[in-house]
Amino acid sequence: MRIAAIDIGSNAARLLINEVHENSAGHAEFTKLNLLRIPLRLGMDVFAKGVIGPEREKMVVDSMRVFGDLMKIYKVEHYRACATSAMRDAKNGRQIIAAVREDSGIDIEIISGDEEAALVYENHVAEGLAEDSAYLYIDVGGGSTELTFYEKGKMRYKNSFNIGTIRLLNGLVTDDHWKEMKEEIRRNINSKDPVVAIGSGGNINKIFSMSKTKDGKPMSTSYLRKYYKELSELTVAERMTKFGMREDRADVIVPALEIFNHIMQWSEISKIFVPKISVADGLIHSIYNRIQAEGKEQKR
């Protein structure tokens, strides 16, 4: 079975195509066939002006047409397309969704911050991790940051905050926003067990790679502080040259580190796991789980 997920974020749009089959033990195995990322940067328009401008609107429509063509080539049987913070906030978001549907037939859903956080659960992030630890899942995007807290294998808390890398770049995160996040973390992220962080998003993956931490091992939060200091002192062009970053990574990585550092400090966490997971992975899992549930219903 081939399943695709389209995740339209504030910084980029991603198409993920997976082949899913059941192994001999009856468990689903997900194999990535293709991942395409297009830096639409919708948040640059939306968080400053409240609308997606004509140039980026055309980019959305054109990108979805390309995604639709790729899904046909790969013979995708099921898909889900979701848009998050920027499209949620854009006054012309619904109008653009209608234009996409008319042009390529792709139906885009606007999902809430809470649903975005819940998609993380579809990745089965907490499975296979040590039972004697609690975990704070942190997903830093362009428009928002999703926090999900697991204790003893159960989700205890989830929240979405309007603090994201593109909002920070545009000076749209206030002291009140930070205060709300700090108070929420101090009130809700605590456990008798040690608390470890799990990070997702392109920025934390880049930092993890730069730190040379081995896959599957947690990265010390000292690297977050180290790279925040080092990268803050460089221009975007210098970051691109020194660390081999694309421009649309080099400008958002410092605000991303600022968000991660605040969260780690306020939650008093010293280690962070960085598995290669995303909202798109969560979408793929949610589609598969829905298909399986519908199949069982039909058999009754």
Disulfide bonds with the S-S distance in Angstrom:
none
